[in-house]
């Protein structure tokens, strides 16, 4: 049986931590940054964990994790 292919869109958006949790970057940091204040942009820099409701779905899209 051939290897499972991972969903490339999900692979670019989610990373697995050492303990097996899923991390993602926050949205709204790609354009129209002039009207967003410094504090907001600084908070958008940090990554956060994926929502519990989405974890099972994302793991199915990333068979290697």
CHARMM-style PDB file with segment names, atoms N, HN, CA, C and O in Angstrom:
ATOM      1  N   UNK     1       0.844  -1.184   0.000  1.00  0.00      PROA
ATOM      2  CA  UNK     1       0.000   0.000   0.000  1.00  0.00      PROA
ATOM      3  C   UNK     1       0.889   1.248   0.000  1.00  0.00      PROA
ATOM      4  O   UNK     1       1.850   1.312   0.767  1.00  0.00      PROA
ATOM      5  N   UNK     2       0.586   2.239  -0.847  1.00  0.00      PROA
ATOM      6  HN  UNK     2      -0.194   2.187  -1.470  1.00  0.00      PROA
ATOM      7  CA  UNK     2       1.431   3.436  -0.897  1.00  0.00      PROA
ATOM      8  C   UNK     2       1.282   4.306   0.345  1.00  0.00      PROA
ATOM      9  O   UNK     2       0.332   4.173   1.118  1.00  0.00      PROA
ATOM     10  N   UNK     3       2.243   5.190   0.508  1.00  0.00      PROA
ATOM     11  HN  UNK     3       3.014   5.298  -0.119  1.00  0.00      PROA
ATOM     12  CA  UNK     3       2.200   6.112   1.650  1.00  0.00      PROA
ATOM     13  C   UNK     3       1.021   7.066   1.511  1.00  0.00      PROA
ATOM     14  O   UNK     3       0.579   7.375   0.404  1.00  0.00      PROA
ATOM     15  N   UNK     4       0.524   7.524   2.645  1.00  0.00      PROA
ATOM     16  HN  UNK     4       0.883   7.274   3.544  1.00  0.00      PROA
ATOM     17  CA  UNK     4      -0.550   8.523   2.645  1.00  0.00      PROA
ATOM     18  C   UNK     4       0.055   9.884   2.308  1.00  0.00      PROA
ATOM     19  O   UNK     4       1.146  10.212   2.775  1.00  0.00      PROA
ATOM     20  N   UNK     5      -0.636  10.662   1.515  1.00  0.00      PROA
ATOM     21  HN  UNK     5      -1.522  10.396   1.135  1.00  0.00      PROA
ATOM     22  CA  UNK     5      -0.173  12.018   1.221  1.00  0.00      PROA
ATOM     23  C   UNK     5      -0.780  12.974   2.230  1.00  0.00      PROA
ATOM     24  O   UNK     5      -1.963  12.886   2.559  1.00  0.00      PROA
ATOM     25  N   UNK     6       0.043  13.880   2.712  1.00  0.00      PROA
ATOM     26  HN  UNK     6       1.004  13.951   2.444  1.00  0.00      PROA
ATOM     27  CA  UNK     6      -0.480  14.878   3.643  1.00  0.00      PROA
ATOM     28  C   UNK     6      -1.090  16.032   2.852  1.00  0.00      PROA
ATOM     29  O   UNK     6      -0.673  16.312   1.728  1.00  0.00      PROA
ATOM     30  N   UNK     7      -2.065  16.689   3.436  1.00  0.00      PROA
ATOM     31  HN  UNK     7      -2.405  16.461   4.349  1.00  0.00      PROA
ATOM     32  CA  UNK     7      -2.691  17.855   2.835  1.00  0.00      PROA
ATOM     33  C   UNK     7      -1.678  18.993   2.917  1.00  0.00      PROA
ATOM     34  O   UNK     7      -1.335  19.435   4.013  1.00  0.00      PROA
ATOM     35  N   UNK     8      -1.199  19.469   1.778  1.00  0.00      PROA
ATOM     36  HN  UNK     8      -1.478  19.111   0.887  1.00  0.00      PROA
ATOM     37  CA  UNK     8      -0.102  20.445   1.762  1.00  0.00      PROA
ATOM     38  C   UNK     8      -0.511  21.785   2.364  1.00  0.00      PROA
ATOM     39  O   UNK     8       0.315  22.471   2.966  1.00  0.00      PROA
ATOM     40  N   UNK     9      -1.770  22.161   2.209  1.00  0.00      PROA
ATOM     41  HN  UNK     9      -2.441  21.604   1.719  1.00  0.00      PROA
ATOM     42  CA  UNK     9      -2.246  23.404   2.808  1.00  0.00      PROA
ATOM     43  C   UNK     9      -2.175  23.342   4.319  1.00  0.00      PROA
ATOM     44  O   UNK     9      -1.764  24.302   4.970  1.00  0.00      PROA
ATOM     45  N   UNK    10      -2.579  22.202   4.879  1.00  0.00      PROA
ATOM     46  HN  UNK    10      -2.913  21.422   4.349  1.00  0.00      PROA
ATOM     47  CA  UNK    10      -2.533  22.023   6.334  1.00  0.00      PROA
ATOM     48  C   UNK    10      -1.093  21.923   6.813  1.00  0.00      PROA
ATOM     49  O   UNK    10      -0.758  22.420   7.888  1.00  0.00      PROA
ATOM     50  N   UNK    11      -0.242  21.283   6.021  1.00  0.00      PROA
ATOM     51  HN  UNK    11      -0.514  20.879   5.148  1.00  0.00      PROA
ATOM     52  CA  UNK    11       1.163  21.124   6.406  1.00  0.00      PROA
ATOM     53  C   UNK    11       1.867  22.470   6.528  1.00  0.00      PROA
ATOM     54  O   UNK    11       2.769  22.632   7.350  1.00  0.00      PROA
ATOM     55  N   UNK    12       1.456  23.431   5.714  1.00  0.00      PROA
ATOM     56  HN  UNK    12       0.723  23.300   5.046  1.00  0.00      PROA
ATOM     57  CA  UNK    12       2.058  24.755   5.765  1.00  0.00      PROA
ATOM     58  C   UNK    12       1.542  25.572   6.951  1.00  0.00      PROA
ATOM     59  O   UNK    12       2.214  26.496   7.411  1.00  0.00      PROA
ATOM     60  N   UNK    13       0.365  25.235   7.436  1.00  0.00      PROA
ATOM     61  HN  UNK    13      -0.181  24.485   7.062  1.00  0.00      PROA
ATOM     62  CA  UNK    13      -0.266  26.032   8.485  1.00  0.00      PROA
ATOM     63  C   UNK    13      -0.078  25.495   9.890  1.00  0.00      PROA
ATOM     64  O   UNK    13      -0.143  26.262  10.851  1.00  0.00      PROA
ATOM     65  N   UNK    14       0.150  24.208  10.035  1.00  0.00      PROA
ATOM     66  HN  UNK    14       0.202  23.585   9.254  1.00  0.00      PROA
ATOM     67  CA  UNK    14       0.245  23.590  11.360  1.00  0.00      PROA
ATOM     68  C   UNK    14       1.569  22.888  11.549  1.00  0.00      PROA
ATOM     69  O   UNK    14       2.095  22.278  10.619  1.00  0.00      PROA
ATOM     70  N   UNK    15       2.115  22.973  12.767  1.00  0.00      PROA
ATOM     71  HN  UNK    15       1.687  23.469  13.523  1.00  0.00      PROA
ATOM     72  CA  UNK    15       3.337  22.267  13.139  1.00  0.00      PROA
ATOM     73  C   UNK    15       3.048  21.490  14.406  1.00  0.00      PROA
ATOM     74  O   UNK    15       2.254  21.924  15.241  1.00  0.00      PROA
ATOM     75  N   UNK    16       3.693  20.341  14.552  1.00  0.00      PROA
ATOM     76  HN  UNK    16       4.338  19.989  13.874  1.00  0.00      PROA
ATOM     77  CA  UNK    16       3.524  19.540  15.759  1.00  0.00      PROA
ATOM     78  C   UNK    16       4.648  19.889  16.731  1.00  0.00      PROA
ATOM     79  O   UNK    16       5.805  20.002  16.326  1.00  0.00      PROA
ATOM     80  N   UNK    17       4.316  20.057  18.002  1.00  0.00      PROA
ATOM     81  HN  UNK    17       3.377  19.965  18.331  1.00  0.00      PROA
ATOM     82  CA  UNK    17       5.324  20.347  19.020  1.00  0.00      PROA
ATOM     83  C   UNK    17       5.954  19.033  19.479  1.00  0.00      PROA
ATOM     84  O   UNK    17       5.534  17.958  19.050  1.00  0.00      PROA
ATOM     85  N   UNK    18       6.937  19.115  20.329  1.00  0.00      PROA
ATOM     86  HN  UNK    18       7.278  19.988  20.678  1.00  0.00      PROA
ATOM     87  CA  UNK    18       7.599  17.925  20.844  1.00  0.00      PROA
ATOM     88  C   UNK    18       6.674  17.043  21.644  1.00  0.00      PROA
ATOM     89  O   UNK    18       6.842  15.823  21.668  1.00  0.00      PROA
ATOM     90  N   UNK    19       5.696  17.647  22.302  1.00  0.00      PROA
ATOM     91  HN  UNK    19       5.560  18.637  22.282  1.00  0.00      PROA
ATOM     92  CA  UNK    19       4.760  16.872  23.117  1.00  0.00      PROA
ATOM     93  C   UNK    19       3.565  16.372  22.315  1.00  0.00      PROA
ATOM     94  O   UNK    19       2.711  15.667  22.853  1.00  0.00      PROA
ATOM     95  N   UNK    20       3.494  16.733  21.017  1.00  0.00      PROA
ATOM     96  HN  UNK    20       4.188  17.306  20.580  1.00  0.00      PROA
ATOM     97  CA  UNK    20       2.430  16.233  20.163  1.00  0.00      PROA
ATOM     98  C   UNK    20       1.268  17.182  19.962  1.00  0.00      PROA
ATOM     99  O   UNK    20       0.304  16.840  19.276  1.00  0.00      PROA
ATOM    100  N   UNK    21       1.339  18.379  20.553  1.00  0.00      PROA
ATOM    101  HN  UNK    21       2.121  18.657  21.110  1.00  0.00      PROA
ATOM    102  CA  UNK    21       0.267  19.355  20.350  1.00  0.00      PROA
ATOM    103  C   UNK    21       0.447  20.033  18.998  1.00  0.00      PROA
ATOM    104  O   UNK    21       1.536  20.008  18.425  1.00  0.00      PROA
ATOM    105  N   UNK    22      -0.612  20.634  18.495  1.00  0.00      PROA
ATOM    106  HN  UNK    22      -1.497  20.655  18.960  1.00  0.00      PROA
ATOM    107  CA  UNK    22      -0.551  21.330  17.211  1.00  0.00      PROA
ATOM    108  C   UNK    22      -0.439  22.828  17.437  1.00  0.00      PROA
ATOM    109  O   UNK    22      -1.173  23.402  18.241  1.00  0.00      PROA
ATOM    110  N   UNK    23       0.494  23.464  16.715  1.00  0.00      PROA
ATOM    111  HN  UNK    23       1.091  22.998  16.061  1.00  0.00      PROA
ATOM    112  CA  UNK    23       0.684  24.901  16.808  1.00  0.00      PROA
ATOM    113  C   UNK    23       0.302  25.528  15.479  1.00  0.00      PROA
ATOM    114  O   UNK    23       0.454  24.910  14.425  1.00  0.00      PROA
ATOM    115  N   UNK    24      -0.195  26.761  15.532  1.00  0.00      PROA
ATOM    116  HN  UNK    24      -0.318  27.263  16.388  1.00  0.00      PROA
ATOM    117  CA  UNK    24      -0.518  27.505  14.322  1.00  0.00      PROA
ATOM    118  C   UNK    24      -0.168  28.960  14.539  1.00  0.00      PROA
ATOM    119  O   UNK    24      -0.098  29.428  15.675  1.00  0.00      PROA
ATOM    120  N   UNK    25       0.052  29.679  13.445  1.00  0.00      PROA
ATOM    121  HN  UNK    25      -0.005  29.298  12.521  1.00  0.00      PROA
ATOM    122  CA  UNK    25       0.299  31.109  13.533  1.00  0.00      PROA
ATOM    123  C   UNK    25      -1.048  31.829  13.477  1.00  0.00      PROA
ATOM    124  O   UNK    25      -2.020  31.304  12.934  1.00  0.00      PROA
ATOM    125  N   UNK    26      -1.095  33.016  14.033  1.00  0.00      PROA
ATOM    126  HN  UNK    26      -0.305  33.443  14.473  1.00  0.00      PROA
ATOM    127  CA  UNK    26      -2.334  33.787  14.050  1.00  0.00      PROA
ATOM    128  C   UNK    26      -2.571  34.449  12.686  1.00  0.00      PROA
ATOM    129  O   UNK    26      -1.625  34.726  11.949  1.00  0.00      PROA
ATOM    130  N   UNK    27      -3.817  34.691  12.370  1.00  0.00      PROA
ATOM    131  HN  UNK    27      -4.585  34.466  12.969  1.00  0.00      PROA
ATOM    132  CA  UNK    27      -4.184  35.300  11.084  1.00  0.00      PROA
ATOM    133  C   UNK    27      -4.056  36.826  11.160  1.00  0.00      PROA
ATOM    134  O   UNK    27      -3.786  37.379  12.226  1.00  0.00      PROA
ATOM    135  N   UNK    28      -4.247  37.482  10.052  1.00  0.00      PROA
ATOM    136  HN  UNK    28      -4.466  37.033   9.186  1.00  0.00      PROA
ATOM    137  CA  UNK    28      -4.293  38.955   9.918  1.00  0.00      PROA
ATOM    138  C   UNK    28      -2.938  39.625  10.038  1.00  0.00      PROA
ATOM    139  O   UNK    28      -2.874  40.768  10.492  1.00  0.00      PROA
ATOM    140  N   UNK    29      -1.849  38.968   9.653  1.00  0.00      PROA
ATOM    141  HN  UNK    29      -1.901  38.040   9.284  1.00  0.00      PROA
ATOM    142  CA  UNK    29      -0.533  39.575   9.764  1.00  0.00      PROA
ATOM    143  C   UNK    29       0.133  39.720   8.401  1.00  0.00      PROA
ATOM    144  O   UNK    29       1.331  39.990   8.330  1.00  0.00      PROA
ATOM    145  N   UNK    30      -0.631  39.544   7.304  1.00  0.00      PROA
ATOM    146  HN  UNK    30      -1.605  39.324   7.361  1.00  0.00      PROA
ATOM    147  CA  UNK    30       0.016  39.540   5.995  1.00  0.00      PROA
ATOM    148  C   UNK    30      -0.071  40.867   5.247  1.00  0.00      PROA
ATOM    149  O   UNK    30       0.837  41.190   4.481  1.00  0.00      PROA
ATOM    150  N   UNK    31      -1.114  41.630   5.441  1.00  0.00      PROA
ATOM    151  HN  UNK    31      -1.851  41.368   6.063  1.00  0.00      PROA
ATOM    152  CA  UNK    31      -1.231  42.898   4.709  1.00  0.00      PROA
ATOM    153  C   UNK    31      -2.127  43.861   5.485  1.00  0.00      PROA
ATOM    154  O   UNK    31      -2.733  43.494   6.492  1.00  0.00      PROA
ATOM    155  N   UNK    32      -2.197  45.095   4.998  1.00  0.00      PROA
ATOM    156  HN  UNK    32      -1.705  45.393   4.180  1.00  0.00      PROA
ATOM    157  CA  UNK    32      -2.920  46.195   5.651  1.00  0.00      PROA
ATOM    158  C   UNK    32      -2.436  46.351   7.098  1.00  0.00      PROA
ATOM    159  O   UNK    32      -3.229  46.366   8.039  1.00  0.00      PROA
ATOM    160  N   UNK    33      -1.115  46.467   7.244  1.00  0.00      PROA
ATOM    161  HN  UNK    33      -0.471  46.455   6.479  1.00  0.00      PROA
ATOM    162  CA  UNK    33      -0.532  46.544   8.583  1.00  0.00      PROA
ATOM    163  C   UNK    33      -0.447  47.979   9.105  1.00  0.00      PROA
ATOM    164  O   UNK    33      -0.227  48.190  10.298  1.00  0.00      PROA
ATOM    165  N   UNK    34      -0.619  48.966   8.223  1.00  0.00      PROA
ATOM    166  HN  UNK    34      -0.798  48.795   7.254  1.00  0.00      PROA
ATOM    167  CA  UNK    34      -0.444  50.352   8.662  1.00  0.00      PROA
ATOM    168  C   UNK    34      -1.529  50.793   9.633  1.00  0.00      PROA
ATOM    169  O   UNK    34      -1.275  51.602  10.525  1.00  0.00      PROA
ATOM    170  N   UNK    35      -2.741  50.263   9.464  1.00  0.00      PROA
ATOM    171  HN  UNK    35      -2.947  49.606   8.740  1.00  0.00      PROA
ATOM    172  CA  UNK    35      -3.829  50.690  10.350  1.00  0.00      PROA
ATOM    173  C   UNK    35      -3.894  49.883  11.657  1.00  0.00      PROA
ATOM    174  O   UNK    35      -4.675  50.213  12.549  1.00  0.00      PROA
ATOM    175  N   UNK    36      -3.075  48.829  11.769  1.00  0.00      PROA
ATOM    176  HN  UNK    36      -2.441  48.561  11.044  1.00  0.00      PROA
ATOM    177  CA  UNK    36      -3.054  48.029  13.001  1.00  0.00      PROA
ATOM    178  C   UNK    36      -1.982  48.575  13.924  1.00  0.00      PROA
ATOM    179  O   UNK    36      -0.869  48.870  13.489  1.00  0.00      PROA
ATOM    180  N   UNK    37      -2.314  48.708  15.183  1.00  0.00      PROA
ATOM    181  HN  UNK    37      -3.218  48.468  15.536  1.00  0.00      PROA
ATOM    182  CA  UNK    37      -1.339  49.304  16.092  1.00  0.00      PROA
ATOM    183  C   UNK    37      -0.236  48.313  16.470  1.00  0.00      PROA
ATOM    184  O   UNK    37      -0.360  47.113  16.225  1.00  0.00      PROA
ATOM    185  N   UNK    38       0.842  48.824  17.067  1.00  0.00      PROA
ATOM    186  HN  UNK    38       0.943  49.799  17.266  1.00  0.00      PROA
ATOM    187  CA  UNK    38       2.017  48.013  17.381  1.00  0.00      PROA
ATOM    188  C   UNK    38       1.697  46.840  18.284  1.00  0.00      PROA
ATOM    189  O   UNK    38       2.176  45.724  18.081  1.00  0.00      PROA
ATOM    190  N   UNK    39       0.890  47.112  19.270  1.00  0.00      PROA
ATOM    191  HN  UNK    39       0.501  48.018  19.435  1.00  0.00      PROA
ATOM    192  CA  UNK    39       0.541  46.074  20.244  1.00  0.00      PROA
ATOM    193  C   UNK    39      -0.168  44.904  19.563  1.00  0.00      PROA
ATOM    194  O   UNK    39       0.112  43.739  19.842  1.00  0.00      PROA
ATOM    195  N   UNK    40      -1.079  45.239  18.674  1.00  0.00      PROA
ATOM    196  HN  UNK    40      -1.306  46.186  18.447  1.00  0.00      PROA
ATOM    197  CA  UNK    40      -1.835  44.200  17.962  1.00  0.00      PROA
ATOM    198  C   UNK    40      -0.914  43.369  17.062  1.00  0.00      PROA
ATOM    199  O   UNK    40      -1.027  42.144  17.017  1.00  0.00      PROA
ATOM    200  N   UNK    41       0.005  44.047  16.339  1.00  0.00      PROA
ATOM    201  HN  UNK    41       0.096  45.042  16.375  1.00  0.00      PROA
ATOM    202  CA  UNK    41       0.923  43.328  15.452  1.00  0.00      PROA
ATOM    203  C   UNK    41       1.893  42.460  16.247  1.00  0.00      PROA
ATOM    204  O   UNK    41       2.268  41.373  15.807  1.00  0.00      PROA
ATOM    205  N   UNK    42       2.291  42.941  17.406  1.00  0.00      PROA
ATOM    206  HN  UNK    42       1.987  43.824  17.763  1.00  0.00      PROA
ATOM    207  CA  UNK    42       3.205  42.184  18.265  1.00  0.00      PROA
ATOM    208  C   UNK    42       2.529  40.906  18.770  1.00  0.00      PROA
ATOM    209  O   UNK    42       3.157  39.850  18.842  1.00  0.00      PROA
ATOM    210  N   UNK    43       1.256  41.012  19.115  1.00  0.00      PROA
ATOM    211  HN  UNK    43       0.745  41.870  19.057  1.00  0.00      PROA
ATOM    212  CA  UNK    43       0.516  39.838  19.580  1.00  0.00      PROA
ATOM    213  C   UNK    43       0.279  38.838  18.456  1.00  0.00      PROA
ATOM    214  O   UNK    43       0.232  37.632  18.698  1.00  0.00      PROA
ATOM    215  N   UNK    44       0.129  39.333  17.219  1.00  0.00      PROA
ATOM    216  HN  UNK    44       0.167  40.313  17.022  1.00  0.00      PROA
ATOM    217  CA  UNK    44      -0.098  38.451  16.084  1.00  0.00      PROA
ATOM    218  C   UNK    44       1.152  37.651  15.718  1.00  0.00      PROA
ATOM    219  O   UNK    44       1.064  36.628  15.039  1.00  0.00      PROA
ATOM    220  N   UNK    45       2.326  38.126  16.175  1.00  0.00      PROA
ATOM    221  HN  UNK    45       2.398  38.957  16.727  1.00  0.00      PROA
ATOM    222  CA  UNK    45       3.571  37.424  15.890  1.00  0.00      PROA
ATOM    223  C   UNK    45       3.630  36.052  16.525  1.00  0.00      PROA
ATOM    224  O   UNK    45       4.167  35.112  15.940  1.00  0.00      PROA
ATOM    225  N   UNK    46       3.079  35.935  17.719  1.00  0.00      PROA
ATOM    226  HN  UNK    46       2.642  36.699  18.195  1.00  0.00      PROA
ATOM    227  CA  UNK    46       3.212  34.697  18.467  1.00  0.00      PROA
ATOM    228  C   UNK    46       2.301  33.610  17.916  1.00  0.00      PROA
ATOM    229  O   UNK    46       1.232  33.891  17.374  1.00  0.00      PROA
ATOM    230  N   UNK    47       2.738  32.372  18.061  1.00  0.00      PROA
ATOM    231  HN  UNK    47       3.606  32.144  18.501  1.00  0.00      PROA
ATOM    232  CA  UNK    47       1.905  31.249  17.625  1.00  0.00      PROA
ATOM    233  C   UNK    47       1.028  30.800  18.784  1.00  0.00      PROA
ATOM    234  O   UNK    47       1.288  31.132  19.941  1.00  0.00      PROA
ATOM    235  N   UNK    48       0.006  30.054  18.468  1.00  0.00      PROA
ATOM    236  HN  UNK    48      -0.205  29.784  17.528  1.00  0.00      PROA
ATOM    237  CA  UNK    48      -0.927  29.577  19.485  1.00  0.00      PROA
ATOM    238  C   UNK    48      -1.295  28.136  19.167  1.00  0.00      PROA
ATOM    239  O   UNK    48      -0.991  27.640  18.082  1.00  0.00      PROA
ATOM    240  N   UNK    49      -1.936  27.475  20.093  1.00  0.00      PROA
ATOM    241  HN  UNK    49      -2.183  27.878  20.974  1.00  0.00      PROA
ATOM    242  CA  UNK    49      -2.306  26.081  19.837  1.00  0.00      PROA
ATOM    243  C   UNK    49      -3.588  26.034  19.007  1.00  0.00      PROA
ATOM    244  O   UNK    49      -4.402  26.958  19.047  1.00  0.00      PROA
ATOM    245  N   UNK    50      -3.753  24.960  18.265  1.00  0.00      PROA
ATOM    246  HN  UNK    50      -3.092  24.210  18.233  1.00  0.00      PROA
ATOM    247  CA  UNK    50      -4.940  24.783  17.432  1.00  0.00      PROA
ATOM    248  C   UNK    50      -6.148  24.512  18.323  1.00  0.00      PROA
ATOM    249  O   UNK    50      -6.007  23.984  19.426  1.00  0.00      PROA
ATOM    250  N   UNK    51      -7.329  24.875  17.842  1.00  0.00      PROA
ATOM    251  HN  UNK    51      -7.443  25.304  16.946  1.00  0.00      PROA
ATOM    252  CA  UNK    51      -8.555  24.678  18.608  1.00  0.00      PROA
ATOM    253  C   UNK    51      -8.813  23.184  18.818  1.00  0.00      PROA
ATOM    254  O   UNK    51      -8.560  22.371  17.930  1.00  0.00      PROA
ATOM    255  N   UNK    52      -9.313  22.838  19.991  1.00  0.00      PROA
ATOM    256  HN  UNK    52      -9.519  23.499  20.713  1.00  0.00      PROA
ATOM    257  CA  UNK    52      -9.576  21.431  20.316  1.00  0.00      PROA
ATOM    258  C   UNK    52     -10.539  20.795  19.326  1.00  0.00      PROA
ATOM    259  O   UNK    52     -10.407  19.616  18.998  1.00  0.00      PROA
ATOM    260  N   UNK    53     -11.509  21.572  18.850  1.00  0.00      PROA
ATOM    261  HN  UNK    53     -11.616  22.530  19.116  1.00  0.00      PROA
ATOM    262  CA  UNK    53     -12.498  21.052  17.905  1.00  0.00      PROA
ATOM    263  C   UNK    53     -11.863  20.683  16.563  1.00  0.00      PROA
ATOM    264  O   UNK    53     -12.393  19.832  15.849  1.00  0.00      PROA
ATOM    265  N   UNK    54     -10.742  21.304  16.212  1.00  0.00      PROA
ATOM    266  HN  UNK    54     -10.311  21.996  16.792  1.00  0.00      PROA
ATOM    267  CA  UNK    54     -10.110  21.076  14.913  1.00  0.00      PROA
ATOM    268  C   UNK    54      -8.976  20.064  14.943  1.00  0.00      PROA
ATOM    269  O   UNK    54      -8.521  19.624  13.887  1.00  0.00      PROA
ATOM    270  N   UNK    55      -8.511  19.685  16.122  1.00  0.00      PROA
ATOM    271  HN  UNK    55      -8.880  20.043  16.980  1.00  0.00      PROA
ATOM    272  CA  UNK    55      -7.310  18.853  16.227  1.00  0.00      PROA
ATOM    273  C   UNK    55      -7.465  17.525  15.487  1.00  0.00      PROA
ATOM    274  O   UNK    55      -6.573  17.145  14.730  1.00  0.00      PROA
ATOM    275  N   UNK    56      -8.563  16.819  15.685  1.00  0.00      PROA
ATOM    276  HN  UNK    56      -9.288  17.128  16.301  1.00  0.00      PROA
ATOM    277  CA  UNK    56      -8.751  15.518  15.040  1.00  0.00      PROA
ATOM    278  C   UNK    56      -8.761  15.665  13.520  1.00  0.00      PROA
ATOM    279  O   UNK    56      -8.188  14.839  12.810  1.00  0.00      PROA
ATOM    280  N   UNK    57      -9.409  16.712  13.025  1.00  0.00      PROA
ATOM    281  HN  UNK    57      -9.875  17.383  13.601  1.00  0.00      PROA
ATOM    282  CA  UNK    57      -9.496  16.939  11.580  1.00  0.00      PROA
ATOM    283  C   UNK    57      -8.121  17.245  10.997  1.00  0.00      PROA
ATOM    284  O   UNK    57      -7.775  16.749   9.925  1.00  0.00      PROA
ATOM    285  N   UNK    58      -7.334  18.063  11.703  1.00  0.00      PROA
ATOM    286  HN  UNK    58      -7.616  18.466  12.574  1.00  0.00      PROA
ATOM    287  CA  UNK    58      -6.009  18.439  11.218  1.00  0.00      PROA
ATOM    288  C   UNK    58      -5.079  17.219  11.236  1.00  0.00      PROA
ATOM    289  O   UNK    58      -4.279  17.039  10.318  1.00  0.00      PROA
ATOM    290  N   UNK    59      -5.179  16.393  12.264  1.00  0.00      PROA
ATOM    291  HN  UNK    59      -5.829  16.539  13.010  1.00  0.00      PROA
ATOM    292  CA  UNK    59      -4.346  15.184  12.339  1.00  0.00      PROA
ATOM    293  C   UNK    59      -4.635  14.230  11.181  1.00  0.00      PROA
ATOM    294  O   UNK    59      -3.729  13.564  10.681  1.00  0.00      PROA
ATOM    295  N   UNK    60      -5.899  14.166  10.756  1.00  0.00      PROA
ATOM    296  HN  UNK    60      -6.635  14.707  11.163  1.00  0.00      PROA
ATOM    297  CA  UNK    60      -6.250  13.341   9.598  1.00  0.00      PROA
ATOM    298  C   UNK    60      -5.618  13.875   8.323  1.00  0.00      PROA
ATOM    299  O   UNK    60      -5.273  13.108   7.423  1.00  0.00      PROA
ATOM    300  N   UNK    61      -5.468  15.205   8.248  1.00  0.00      PROA
ATOM    301  HN  UNK    61      -5.749  15.828   8.979  1.00  0.00      PROA
ATOM    302  CA  UNK    61      -4.861  15.812   7.069  1.00  0.00      PROA
ATOM    303  C   UNK    61      -3.342  15.666   7.063  1.00  0.00      PROA
ATOM    304  O   UNK    61      -2.710  15.761   6.011  1.00  0.00      PROA
ATOM    305  N   UNK    62      -2.751  15.432   8.250  1.00  0.00      PROA
ATOM    306  HN  UNK    62      -3.264  15.355   9.105  1.00  0.00      PROA
ATOM    307  CA  UNK    62      -1.310  15.257   8.384  1.00  0.00      PROA
ATOM    308  C   UNK    62      -1.015  13.862   8.907  1.00  0.00      PROA
ATOM    309  O   UNK    62      -0.787  13.693  10.105  1.00  0.00      PROA
ATOM    310  N   UNK    63      -1.014  12.860   8.039  1.00  0.00      PROA
ATOM    311  HN  UNK    63      -1.200  12.997   7.066  1.00  0.00      PROA
ATOM    312  CA  UNK    63      -0.883  11.489   8.515  1.00  0.00      PROA
ATOM    313  C   UNK    63       0.458  11.185   9.185  1.00  0.00      PROA
ATOM    314  O   UNK    63       0.543  10.231   9.959  1.00  0.00      PROA
ATOM    315  N   UNK    64       1.492  11.956   8.915  1.00  0.00      PROA
ATOM    316  HN  UNK    64       1.422  12.730   8.286  1.00  0.00      PROA
ATOM    317  CA  UNK    64       2.798  11.691   9.511  1.00  0.00      PROA
ATOM    318  C   UNK    64       2.897  12.104  10.975  1.00  0.00      PROA
ATOM    319  O   UNK    64       3.864  11.738  11.643  1.00  0.00      PROA
ATOM    320  N   UNK    65       1.922  12.860  11.498  1.00  0.00      PROA
ATOM    321  HN  UNK    65       1.136  13.157  10.955  1.00  0.00      PROA
ATOM    322  CA  UNK    65       2.027  13.377  12.858  1.00  0.00      PROA
ATOM    323  C   UNK    65       1.319  12.479  13.850  1.00  0.00      PROA
ATOM    324  OT1 UNK    65       1.309  12.768  15.046  1.00  0.00      PROA
TER     325      UNK     65
END
